[in-house]
Amino acid sequence: MTPDVVVLSRAGEASLPRPSVKALRVRYAVRFVVQHDRPSGPRAAALLSGARVLAATNVALPVLDDALLDRLPDLRHVVLYATGYEHLDIAGLDRRGITVSTLPDYATNAVAEHALALLFASAARVHLSNDKSVGRAPQDVSLRGVEITNRALAIIGLGRIGRRLATLARGLGMRVIGADIDPGARVSARRAGIPTLTLAECLHQADLVAVTASTIAGQYPILDATALARLHPDVFVVNVGRPALVDGAAMRTALLAHHIRGYAVDEVILDPADPLDALLIAQGRVLQSAHSAWWRDEALANGAQMFATAIQAAADGAPIHVVPSAPVLARAAG
């Protein structure tokens, strides 16, 4: 039977709550495929032949290039179990009449809490304390940190995650300011009581910086060498967005020169075989959390339900949380 909906993921049918699977199958032919990596073009074409809806996790998502899409004339909707979509050609899919839906809110609280955890860990030197206690850091490395209460936190990116982080941070006594290139996000932030400034003003005032922005083509890195130079040398920076939002080479230079006190990133960016990277690791000046910000019991439960809802909506021909085709944003001055 030709499927209406194909779901590609490591968990297969377990990607969705059982009642949602049953409800979906009442009305549509659904194929669940356990896929531990990205399928090749020929395999993807065979799996998706005749399907109107492709639902996939990022790890199982095939490359949606012209060669594959030319073989999938029935495809009308892509549902992605993720918040980011910068790896997709949204405009190209739109020209083919294919919508892309994401799950914009399933891990908002988890990622905001993770950003806060990175701020605490960096400022309190928690990771370095652990490394030193088990002999992975030189005994002469200082564990001296700072308190974050009453410090100025600049949040770069005032979407859902940034605004949630602001709420958490203010509850802990931090003074929160923010910047965003999206006028709508700035309006929402001001309504939430977050003062919005230019990027330059934020960085000039910041004691702590949290990057929670989306990755928009042509708008990154946000923190390049010029931006980093605006920070005072006792600043801690955390990045729970994509690593590309911060210029890695410029950050490395600033850390080695002690122009920035610490950097935490939700990815693995350093090579321990590189002597300079190894030095930054040993000194605890970089904290890497290996893209784990979203990996929480609650986020996974939320994601499964939201994934199911989005798939059902797409199958019904009324997709939700549709990504607009290539929004044009003017980067904020400074």
Residue frames relative to the residue before (quaternion, step in Angstrom):
aa qw qx qy qz dx dy dz
M 1.0000 0.0000 0.0000 0.0000 0.00 0.00 0.00
T 0.4296 -0.6865 0.5225 0.2668 3.56 -0.91 0.92
P 0.3561 -0.7632 0.4915 0.2216 3.62 -0.69 1.01
D 0.4158 -0.6522 0.5678 0.2817 3.55 -1.25 0.53
V 0.7902 0.1574 -0.0231 0.5919 3.53 1.06 -0.91
V 0.0680 -0.7660 0.6379 0.0416 3.57 -1.02 0.87
V 0.1220 -0.7847 0.6069 0.0319 3.56 -0.85 1.07
L 0.0910 -0.7959 0.5985 0.0067 3.56 -0.69 1.17
S 0.3032 0.7369 -0.5594 0.2285 3.59 -0.69 1.05
R 0.6280 -0.5277 0.4065 0.4024 3.55 -1.28 0.21
A 0.7264 0.4543 -0.2346 0.4592 3.57 1.08 -0.75
G 0.3524 -0.7530 0.4929 0.2566 3.59 1.21 -0.21
E 0.8463 -0.0773 0.0798 0.5211 3.56 -0.91 -0.93
A 0.6224 0.5632 -0.3346 0.4284 3.59 1.15 -0.58
S 0.4578 0.6786 -0.4495 0.3577 3.59 1.27 0.01
L 0.7563 0.3055 -0.1566 0.5569 3.56 1.20 -0.59
P 0.5721 -0.5505 0.4550 0.4033 3.61 -1.16 0.41
R 0.6187 -0.5959 0.3650 0.3590 3.56 -1.01 0.82
P 0.6601 0.4971 -0.3415 0.4479 3.66 0.85 -0.80
S 0.6360 0.5329 -0.3292 0.4506 3.59 1.07 -0.70
V 0.6130 0.5375 -0.3415 0.4677 3.57 1.07 -0.73
K 0.6647 0.5045 -0.3034 0.4600 3.55 0.90 -0.93
A 0.6639 0.5102 -0.3051 0.4537 3.59 0.92 -0.92
L 0.6525 0.5166 -0.3138 0.4571 3.56 1.00 -0.82
R 0.7018 0.4823 -0.2702 0.4493 3.57 0.96 -0.89
V 0.5146 0.6302 -0.4271 0.3944 3.59 1.20 -0.29
R 0.8015 0.3099 -0.1250 0.4960 3.57 0.97 -0.90
Y 0.8147 0.2267 -0.0827 0.5272 3.59 1.07 -0.59
A 0.4532 -0.6164 0.5619 0.3147 3.53 -1.32 0.40
V 0.0416 -0.8242 0.5625 -0.0501 3.56 -0.52 1.23
R 0.1264 -0.7724 0.6195 0.0600 3.55 -0.97 0.92
F 0.1350 -0.7658 0.6259 0.0605 3.57 -0.74 1.10
V 0.0680 -0.8009 0.5949 -0.0009 3.56 -0.82 1.04
V 0.3201 -0.7144 0.5887 0.2017 3.57 -0.82 1.01
Q 0.0729 0.8084 -0.5688 0.1329 3.53 -0.41 1.28
H 0.2014 -0.8275 0.5175 0.0829 3.58 -0.48 1.20
D 0.7780 0.1300 -0.1073 0.6053 3.57 1.27 -0.06
R 0.6902 -0.4711 0.3454 0.4270 3.54 -1.30 0.04
P 0.3657 -0.7406 0.5095 0.2412 3.61 -0.65 1.00
S 0.5455 -0.6040 0.4682 0.3441 3.55 -1.14 0.63
G 0.7087 -0.4685 0.3219 0.4179 3.54 -1.27 0.32
P 0.6950 0.4658 -0.2950 0.4615 3.63 0.74 -0.94
R 0.6573 0.4908 -0.3204 0.4737 3.60 0.96 -0.81
A 0.6395 0.5214 -0.3288 0.4595 3.59 0.95 -0.85
A 0.6496 0.5221 -0.3215 0.4495 3.58 0.92 -0.88
A 0.6616 0.4962 -0.3069 0.4711 3.59 1.00 -0.79
L 0.6711 0.5077 -0.3009 0.4486 3.58 0.93 -0.90
L 0.7773 0.3832 -0.1684 0.4696 3.58 0.97 -0.92
S 0.3741 0.7545 -0.4809 0.2440 3.59 1.22 -0.05
G 0.8371 0.1782 -0.1644 0.4903 3.55 -0.78 1.10
A 0.5601 0.6348 -0.3855 0.3670 3.60 1.21 -0.33
R 0.3478 -0.7188 0.5645 0.2090 3.55 -1.16 0.70
V 0.7841 0.2325 -0.0999 0.5667 3.56 1.14 -0.68
L 0.0991 -0.7406 0.6624 0.0545 3.53 -1.01 0.96
A 0.0242 -0.7725 0.6345 -0.0086 3.57 -0.81 1.05
A 0.1251 0.8220 -0.5375 0.1406 3.58 -0.70 1.02
T 0.4216 -0.6053 0.5989 0.3117 3.47 -1.35 0.38
N 0.6660 -0.5196 0.3400 0.4134 3.58 -1.17 0.42
V 0.6622 0.5282 -0.3252 0.4203 3.58 0.93 -0.86
A 0.7538 0.3789 -0.2007 0.4980 3.60 1.12 -0.63
L 0.4731 0.6966 -0.4282 0.3279 3.57 1.28 0.00
P 0.3512 -0.7290 0.5362 0.2400 3.64 -0.72 0.93
V 0.5741 -0.5485 0.4595 0.3980 3.55 -1.26 0.28
L 0.2237 -0.8023 0.5430 0.1070 3.56 -0.51 1.20
D 0.1713 0.7963 -0.5530 0.1755 3.55 0.49 1.23
D 0.7282 -0.4351 0.2923 0.4415 3.57 -1.28 0.13
A 0.6172 0.5664 -0.3542 0.4157 3.57 1.00 -0.79
L 0.6987 0.4336 -0.2735 0.4990 3.59 0.96 -0.81
L 0.6910 0.5012 -0.3010 0.4252 3.58 0.78 -0.98
D 0.5873 0.5686 -0.3726 0.4392 3.60 1.10 -0.57
R 0.6989 0.4500 -0.2603 0.4912 3.58 1.19 -0.56
L 0.7087 0.4063 -0.2387 0.5251 3.58 1.32 -0.04
P 0.0023 -0.8583 0.5131 -0.0054 3.62 0.63 1.07
D 0.6585 0.5228 -0.3148 0.4404 3.61 1.18 -0.42
L 0.5271 0.6645 -0.4077 0.3382 3.59 1.20 -0.39
R 0.0410 -0.8251 0.5632 -0.0196 3.57 -0.78 1.06
H 0.8120 0.1570 -0.0647 0.5585 3.59 1.10 -0.53
V 0.1158 -0.7448 0.6528 0.0758 3.54 -1.14 0.79
V 0.0971 -0.7735 0.6252 0.0378 3.58 -0.84 1.01
L 0.1331 -0.8242 0.5503 0.0139 3.55 -0.52 1.23
Y 0.3193 -0.7247 0.5800 0.1911 3.56 -0.85 1.01
A 0.5643 0.5312 -0.4121 0.4792 3.55 0.34 1.32
T 0.4343 -0.6571 0.5335 0.3081 3.54 -1.30 0.19
G 0.7156 0.4255 -0.2517 0.4935 3.60 1.02 -0.76
Y 0.0756 -0.8086 0.5835 0.0086 3.55 -1.12 0.69
E 0.3292 0.7903 -0.4737 0.2066 3.59 1.23 0.28
H 0.6240 0.5497 -0.3361 0.4422 3.60 1.23 -0.34
L 0.6540 0.4876 -0.3146 0.4853 3.59 1.27 -0.02
D 0.4075 -0.6693 0.5640 0.2607 3.55 -1.19 0.65
I 0.1889 -0.8319 0.5125 0.0983 3.56 0.24 1.28
A 0.6597 0.5098 -0.3159 0.4529 3.58 0.91 -0.88
G 0.6596 0.5091 -0.3096 0.4581 3.58 0.97 -0.82
L 0.6460 0.4964 -0.3150 0.4869 3.57 1.01 -0.78
D 0.6299 0.5428 -0.3289 0.4478 3.57 1.00 -0.82
R 0.6453 0.5253 -0.3276 0.4476 3.59 0.97 -0.79
R 0.6811 0.4522 -0.2811 0.5027 3.57 1.18 -0.51
G 0.5219 -0.6494 0.4086 0.3728 3.58 1.26 -0.03
I 0.5115 0.6238 -0.4183 0.4174 3.56 1.21 0.57
T 0.2482 -0.7665 0.5753 0.1408 3.57 -0.76 1.05
V 0.2066 -0.7362 0.6273 0.1476 3.54 -1.31 0.42
S 0.0959 -0.7777 0.6205 0.0297 3.55 -0.83 1.07
T 0.1329 -0.7744 0.6134 0.0796 3.57 -1.09 0.74
L 0.4403 -0.6385 0.5461 0.3166 3.57 -1.34 -0.10
P 0.1426 -0.8756 0.4524 0.0911 3.59 0.37 1.20
D 0.8085 0.3327 -0.1325 0.4671 3.60 1.06 -0.57
Y 0.4414 0.7442 -0.4473 0.2263 3.60 1.19 -0.05
A 0.7985 0.2532 -0.1276 0.5310 3.62 1.06 -0.65
T 0.2400 0.8154 -0.5040 0.1535 3.60 1.21 0.35
N 0.7214 0.4355 -0.2692 0.4664 3.58 0.69 -1.03
A 0.6262 0.5512 -0.3400 0.4342 3.58 0.98 -0.82
V 0.7006 0.4593 -0.2790 0.4694 3.60 0.85 -0.94
A 0.6266 0.5232 -0.3420 0.4656 3.59 1.03 -0.72
E 0.6513 0.4966 -0.3129 0.4810 3.58 0.97 -0.82
H 0.6303 0.5344 -0.3351 0.4526 3.58 1.03 -0.76
A 0.6232 0.5290 -0.3365 0.4675 3.58 1.01 -0.80
L 0.6556 0.4990 -0.3075 0.4761 3.56 0.97 -0.85
A 0.6340 0.5288 -0.3299 0.4577 3.59 1.00 -0.79
L 0.6524 0.5062 -0.3129 0.4693 3.59 1.00 -0.80
L 0.6153 0.5338 -0.3432 0.4677 3.58 1.07 -0.72
F 0.6716 0.4902 -0.2959 0.4703 3.57 0.87 -0.96
A 0.6861 0.5002 -0.2968 0.4370 3.56 0.81 -1.02
S 0.6609 0.5075 -0.3093 0.4582 3.57 0.97 -0.86
A 0.7078 0.4708 -0.2684 0.4531 3.56 0.81 -1.03
A 0.7393 0.3933 -0.2193 0.5007 3.60 1.04 -0.77
R 0.3866 -0.7525 0.4502 0.2858 3.59 1.35 -0.04
V 0.1680 0.8351 -0.5088 0.1248 3.58 1.13 0.67
H 0.6728 0.5040 -0.3027 0.4491 3.58 0.87 -0.94
L 0.6736 0.4876 -0.2948 0.4707 3.56 0.98 -0.84
S 0.5998 0.5526 -0.3550 0.4569 3.59 1.08 -0.68
N 0.6563 0.4984 -0.3088 0.4749 3.55 0.97 -0.85
D 0.6601 0.5100 -0.3145 0.4530 3.59 0.87 -0.93
K 0.6716 0.5003 -0.3038 0.4543 3.56 0.95 -0.87
S 0.6547 0.5367 -0.3185 0.4264 3.59 0.99 -0.79
V 0.7534 0.3379 -0.2021 0.5267 3.61 1.14 -0.51
G 0.6205 -0.6206 0.3168 0.3597 3.55 1.22 0.44
R 0.5118 0.6536 -0.4249 0.3609 3.59 1.19 0.35
A 0.7265 0.3215 -0.2242 0.5644 3.60 1.28 -0.04
P 0.5933 -0.5833 0.4066 0.3775 3.59 -1.05 0.68
Q 0.5359 -0.6603 0.4259 0.3089 3.57 -0.98 0.81
D 0.6770 0.4884 -0.3092 0.4556 3.60 1.15 -0.41
V 0.4676 0.6618 -0.4558 0.3682 3.61 1.27 0.10
S 0.4083 -0.7313 0.4961 0.2288 3.57 -0.83 1.00
L 0.2906 -0.7465 0.5776 0.1574 3.55 -1.12 0.81
R 0.3632 0.7601 -0.4768 0.2509 3.57 1.23 0.18
G 0.0459 -0.8106 0.5837 -0.0114 3.53 -0.87 1.02
V 0.4294 -0.6640 0.5322 0.3024 3.55 -1.22 -0.49
E 0.4603 -0.6129 0.5479 0.3350 3.55 -1.32 0.26
I 0.3306 -0.7664 0.5140 0.1978 3.58 -1.03 0.70
T 0.4856 0.6418 -0.4479 0.3895 3.59 1.23 -0.19
N 0.8282 0.1966 -0.1961 0.4868 3.55 -1.08 0.90
R 0.5532 0.5888 -0.4161 0.4173 3.60 1.19 0.13
A 0.5026 -0.6502 0.4857 0.2981 3.57 -1.23 0.50
L 0.1272 -0.7834 0.6071 0.0391 3.55 -0.74 1.14
A 0.1614 -0.7677 0.6157 0.0740 3.57 -0.73 1.11
I 0.1445 -0.7872 0.5972 0.0529 3.56 -0.64 1.17
I 0.1547 -0.7947 0.5848 0.0505 3.56 -0.59 1.19
G 0.7350 0.2377 -0.2330 0.5908 3.54 -0.17 1.37
L 0.0165 -0.8590 0.5083 -0.0592 3.56 -0.10 1.33
G 0.2695 0.7460 -0.5479 0.2660 3.54 0.93 0.94
R 0.8259 -0.2228 0.1544 0.4943 3.56 -1.22 -0.46
I 0.6958 0.4721 -0.2832 0.4613 3.57 0.84 -0.98
G 0.6589 0.5189 -0.3123 0.4461 3.57 0.90 -0.89
R 0.6828 0.4764 -0.2973 0.4674 3.58 0.93 -0.86
R 0.6359 0.5085 -0.3399 0.4706 3.60 1.03 -0.68
L 0.6253 0.5226 -0.3343 0.4734 3.58 1.02 -0.76
A 0.6179 0.5490 -0.3454 0.4444 3.60 0.99 -0.77
T 0.6474 0.5184 -0.3178 0.4594 3.58 0.95 -0.86
L 0.6700 0.4949 -0.2949 0.4682 3.57 0.91 -0.91
A 0.6839 0.5061 -0.2888 0.4390 3.57 0.89 -0.96
R 0.6585 0.5014 -0.3181 0.4624 3.57 0.97 -0.81
G 0.6106 0.5516 -0.3464 0.4504 3.57 1.13 -0.60
L 0.6985 0.4323 -0.2532 0.5110 3.57 1.22 -0.44
G 0.6252 -0.5980 0.3215 0.3849 3.57 1.27 0.27
M 0.4706 0.6571 -0.4653 0.3607 3.60 1.18 0.32
R 0.3747 -0.6753 0.5794 0.2605 3.54 -1.20 0.55
V 0.1632 -0.8360 0.5225 0.0378 3.56 -0.49 1.22
I 0.0180 0.7429 -0.6690 0.0173 3.53 -1.09 0.88
G 0.0982 -0.8350 0.5399 0.0396 3.58 -1.14 0.36
A 0.1525 -0.7584 0.6265 0.0952 3.52 -1.36 0.31
D 0.0942 0.7732 -0.6225 0.0756 3.54 -1.16 0.69
I 0.4366 -0.6987 0.4989 0.2689 3.58 -1.07 0.70
D 0.6315 0.5431 -0.3240 0.4486 3.58 1.26 -0.34
P 0.4174 -0.7256 0.4802 0.2620 3.63 -0.54 1.09
G 0.6327 0.5430 -0.3356 0.4384 3.59 1.01 -0.76
A 0.6483 0.5095 -0.3107 0.4729 3.57 1.02 -0.82
R 0.6381 0.5227 -0.3325 0.4571 3.58 1.01 -0.75
V 0.6320 0.5236 -0.3299 0.4665 3.58 1.01 -0.79
S 0.6629 0.5001 -0.3021 0.4681 3.59 0.91 -0.93
A 0.6460 0.5227 -0.3181 0.4563 3.57 1.01 -0.80
R 0.6620 0.4970 -0.3154 0.4639 3.58 0.90 -0.86
R 0.6233 0.5295 -0.3362 0.4669 3.58 1.05 -0.72
A 0.6845 0.4524 -0.2680 0.5049 3.57 1.17 -0.62
G 0.5721 -0.6358 0.3600 0.3727 3.59 1.28 0.16
I 0.5006 0.6355 -0.4396 0.3903 3.59 1.19 0.42
P 0.3698 -0.7187 0.5358 0.2442 3.63 -0.63 1.01
T 0.1764 -0.7889 0.5816 0.0909 3.60 -0.84 0.96
L 0.0654 -0.7945 0.6029 -0.0308 3.51 -0.88 1.08
T 0.6027 -0.4828 0.4354 0.4627 3.55 -1.26 -0.12
L 0.6622 -0.4949 0.3703 0.4236 3.54 -1.25 0.35
A 0.6536 0.5232 -0.3186 0.4444 3.59 0.91 -0.89
E 0.6590 0.5040 -0.3095 0.4646 3.59 0.95 -0.84
C 0.6319 0.5356 -0.3276 0.4544 3.56 0.99 -0.83
L 0.7006 0.4752 -0.2760 0.4552 3.55 0.78 -1.02
H 0.6236 0.5455 -0.3400 0.4449 3.58 1.04 -0.71
Q 0.7449 0.4139 -0.2184 0.4755 3.60 1.00 -0.80
A 0.5802 0.6735 -0.3463 0.2997 3.57 1.18 -0.55
D 0.2143 -0.7014 0.6617 0.1558 3.49 -1.31 0.66
L 0.7566 0.1334 -0.0538 0.6379 3.52 1.26 -0.65
V 0.1147 -0.7847 0.6064 0.0586 3.59 -1.05 0.73
A 0.0587 -0.7744 0.6292 0.0300 3.56 -0.98 0.90
V 0.1998 -0.7697 0.5987 0.0962 3.56 -0.72 1.10
T 0.0644 0.8052 -0.5800 0.1052 3.56 -0.51 1.26
A 0.3766 0.7686 -0.4457 0.2624 3.58 1.25 0.38
S 0.5181 -0.5839 0.5206 0.3458 3.50 -1.36 0.28
T 0.4379 -0.6666 0.5326 0.2831 3.55 -1.28 0.37
I 0.0085 0.8107 -0.5806 0.0745 3.55 -0.26 1.32
A 0.5413 -0.6472 0.4276 0.3244 3.56 -0.78 1.03
G 0.8173 0.2292 -0.1946 0.4916 3.55 -0.92 0.97
Q 0.7080 0.4565 -0.2517 0.4765 3.59 1.26 -0.12
Y 0.7110 0.3684 -0.2765 0.5313 3.60 1.13 0.44
P 0.4906 -0.1148 -0.8600 -0.0806 1.52 -2.33 0.91
I 0.4548 -0.6535 0.5275 0.2963 3.56 -1.15 0.62
L 0.7556 0.2579 -0.1527 0.5824 3.55 0.95 -0.90
D 0.0272 0.7864 -0.6121 0.0783 3.54 -0.16 1.34
A 0.7698 -0.3511 0.2317 0.4802 3.58 -1.25 -0.12
T 0.6435 0.5225 -0.3243 0.4558 3.59 0.98 -0.81
A 0.6708 0.4897 -0.3000 0.4693 3.58 0.91 -0.89
L 0.6629 0.5100 -0.3135 0.4497 3.59 0.90 -0.87
A 0.6197 0.5595 -0.3407 0.4323 3.58 1.08 -0.67
R 0.6206 0.5559 -0.3415 0.4350 3.59 1.21 -0.40
L 0.6067 0.5698 -0.3484 0.4311 3.60 1.24 -0.31
H 0.4319 -0.6657 0.5258 0.3063 3.56 -1.12 0.59
P 0.6483 -0.6145 0.2980 0.3366 3.62 -1.06 0.70
D 0.6531 0.4963 -0.3352 0.4634 3.62 1.21 -0.10
V 0.4325 0.7217 -0.4451 0.3066 3.60 1.26 0.17
F 0.2000 -0.7130 0.6554 0.1482 3.52 -1.27 0.65
V 0.1496 -0.7823 0.6020 0.0569 3.58 -0.94 0.95
V 0.0412 -0.7679 0.6376 0.0458 3.58 -1.00 0.83
N 0.1274 -0.7894 0.5998 0.0295 3.54 -1.08 0.80
V 0.0197 -0.8034 0.5948 -0.0207 3.58 -0.47 1.23
G 0.5122 0.5706 -0.4439 0.4637 3.55 1.28 0.42
R 0.7364 -0.3426 0.2800 0.5118 3.57 -1.11 -0.55
P 0.6061 -0.5734 0.3981 0.3812 3.63 -1.06 0.63
A 0.6155 0.5916 -0.3442 0.3908 3.60 1.07 -0.73
L 0.5482 0.6213 -0.4032 0.3885 3.61 1.19 -0.31
V 0.7292 0.2777 -0.1894 0.5961 3.57 1.26 -0.36
D 0.4550 -0.6788 0.5069 0.2745 3.56 -0.87 0.99
G 0.3708 -0.7832 0.4561 0.2027 3.56 -0.29 1.27
A 0.6671 0.4963 -0.3064 0.4634 3.60 0.92 -0.88
A 0.6650 0.5000 -0.3059 0.4629 3.57 0.95 -0.86
M 0.6428 0.5118 -0.3233 0.4694 3.57 1.01 -0.78
R 0.6352 0.5333 -0.3268 0.4530 3.58 0.94 -0.86
T 0.6551 0.5112 -0.3044 0.4656 3.56 0.96 -0.90
A 0.6709 0.5033 -0.2969 0.4565 3.56 0.92 -0.92
L 0.6555 0.5071 -0.3154 0.4623 3.59 0.98 -0.78
L 0.6699 0.5001 -0.3003 0.4593 3.57 0.92 -0.91
A 0.6992 0.4390 -0.2573 0.5022 3.57 1.14 -0.67
H 0.4159 -0.7261 0.4439 0.3207 3.59 1.33 0.02
H 0.3696 0.7092 -0.5057 0.3237 3.56 1.04 0.82
I 0.7336 0.1813 -0.1547 0.6364 3.56 1.36 -0.13
R 0.4621 -0.7332 0.4269 0.2582 3.57 -0.84 0.95
G 0.8103 -0.1474 0.1073 0.5569 3.58 1.02 -0.70
Y 0.1462 -0.7732 0.6134 0.0672 3.54 -1.23 0.58
A 0.0570 -0.7737 0.6309 0.0123 3.55 -0.93 1.00
V 0.0136 -0.8124 0.5802 -0.0560 3.57 -0.84 0.99
D 0.3980 -0.7256 0.5120 0.2304 3.55 -0.96 0.86
E 0.6117 0.4501 -0.3784 0.5291 3.52 0.61 1.24
V 0.4134 -0.6332 0.5608 0.3370 3.57 -1.31 -0.13
I 0.0085 -0.8438 0.5340 -0.0525 3.58 -0.44 1.20
L 0.7061 0.4490 -0.2633 0.4801 3.59 1.19 -0.38
D 0.3078 -0.7248 0.5911 0.1746 3.52 -1.21 0.65
P 0.3480 -0.7729 0.4843 0.2167 3.64 -0.36 1.14
A 0.5986 0.5565 -0.3657 0.4453 3.59 1.24 -0.26
D 0.5999 0.5284 -0.3581 0.4824 3.58 1.27 -0.28
P 0.4982 -0.6980 0.4113 0.3090 3.65 -0.64 1.02
L 0.6879 0.4713 -0.2969 0.4654 3.61 0.92 -0.82
D 0.6294 0.5055 -0.3324 0.4876 3.56 1.04 -0.72
A 0.6359 0.5328 -0.3238 0.4548 3.57 0.98 -0.84
L 0.6269 0.5333 -0.3318 0.4611 3.58 1.07 -0.74
L 0.6597 0.5014 -0.3086 0.4670 3.59 0.93 -0.88
I 0.6377 0.5151 -0.3235 0.4726 3.57 1.05 -0.74
A 0.6753 0.5068 -0.2931 0.4487 3.57 0.87 -0.98
Q 0.7039 0.4492 -0.2579 0.4860 3.57 1.03 -0.76
G 0.4374 -0.7232 0.4395 0.3041 3.57 1.26 -0.11
R 0.4150 0.7348 -0.4526 0.2881 3.58 1.19 0.39
V 0.7338 0.2519 -0.1966 0.5995 3.57 1.31 -0.17
L 0.1041 -0.7649 0.6347 0.0344 3.55 -0.96 0.97
Q 0.0929 -0.8089 0.5806 0.0030 3.58 -0.65 1.16
S 0.1317 -0.8325 0.5354 0.0547 3.60 -0.77 0.98
A 0.4810 -0.7619 0.3848 0.2004 3.55 1.23 0.69
H 0.6264 -0.5892 0.3314 0.3881 3.57 0.90 1.01
S 0.4024 0.7331 -0.4490 0.3147 3.57 0.91 0.98
A 0.3730 0.7785 -0.4618 0.2038 3.60 1.25 -0.05
W 0.7347 0.4320 -0.2271 0.4712 3.56 1.00 -0.81
W 0.5793 0.6443 -0.3525 0.3535 3.58 1.24 -0.41
R 0.3293 0.7222 -0.5222 0.3120 3.55 0.33 1.36
D 0.6247 -0.5500 0.3888 0.3951 3.58 -1.10 0.63
E 0.6944 0.4889 -0.2832 0.4457 3.55 0.85 -1.00
A 0.6504 0.5151 -0.3201 0.4573 3.59 0.97 -0.81
L 0.6476 0.5159 -0.3212 0.4597 3.58 1.00 -0.79
A 0.6472 0.5015 -0.3174 0.4784 3.58 1.02 -0.79
N 0.6442 0.5094 -0.3153 0.4754 3.58 0.96 -0.86
G 0.6691 0.5308 -0.2992 0.4255 3.54 0.91 -0.99
A 0.6434 0.5276 -0.3305 0.4454 3.58 0.93 -0.86
Q 0.6850 0.4748 -0.2918 0.4693 3.58 0.92 -0.88
M 0.6732 0.4922 -0.2974 0.4648 3.58 0.94 -0.86
F 0.5990 0.5535 -0.3434 0.4657 3.57 1.11 -0.71
A 0.6657 0.5075 -0.2932 0.4618 3.55 0.92 -0.96
T 0.6569 0.5144 -0.3087 0.4568 3.57 0.94 -0.89
A 0.6737 0.4963 -0.2929 0.4626 3.57 0.95 -0.90
I 0.6361 0.5161 -0.3323 0.4675 3.61 1.01 -0.76
Q 0.6493 0.5166 -0.3183 0.4585 3.58 0.92 -0.90
A 0.6581 0.5136 -0.3108 0.4544 3.59 0.94 -0.89
A 0.6567 0.5010 -0.3110 0.4701 3.58 0.96 -0.86
A 0.6511 0.5137 -0.3180 0.4595 3.57 0.95 -0.85
D 0.6683 0.4910 -0.2840 0.4813 3.57 1.14 -0.69
G 0.5087 -0.6677 0.4072 0.3599 3.59 1.28 -0.11
A 0.6682 0.4383 -0.2989 0.5216 3.57 1.27 0.36
P 0.0585 -0.8594 0.5066 0.0361 3.60 0.67 1.11
I 0.2550 -0.7569 0.5859 0.1374 3.55 -1.17 0.70
H 0.8176 0.2177 -0.1825 0.5008 3.56 -1.31 0.40
V 0.1888 0.8098 -0.5257 0.1797 3.54 0.94 0.96
V 0.4200 -0.6978 0.5256 0.2460 3.56 -0.91 0.96
P 0.3959 -0.7124 0.5172 0.2611 3.62 -0.78 0.94
S 0.5400 -0.6286 0.4525 0.3294 3.54 -1.13 0.59
A 0.8564 -0.2470 0.1251 0.4358 3.54 -0.68 1.28
P 0.0776 -0.8070 0.5849 0.0245 3.61 0.22 1.22
V 0.2874 -0.7439 0.5789 0.1700 3.58 -1.03 0.77
L 0.0030 0.8045 -0.5915 0.0547 3.56 -0.63 1.15
A 0.3336 -0.7157 0.5748 0.2146 3.53 -1.05 0.76
R 0.4230 -0.7162 0.4917 0.2576 3.55 -0.67 1.07
A 0.5094 -0.6613 0.4591 0.3041 3.54 -0.92 0.96
A 0.5213 -0.6437 0.4609 0.3186 3.55 -0.96 0.86
G 0.7909 0.2869 -0.2239 0.4920 3.54 -0.99 0.84
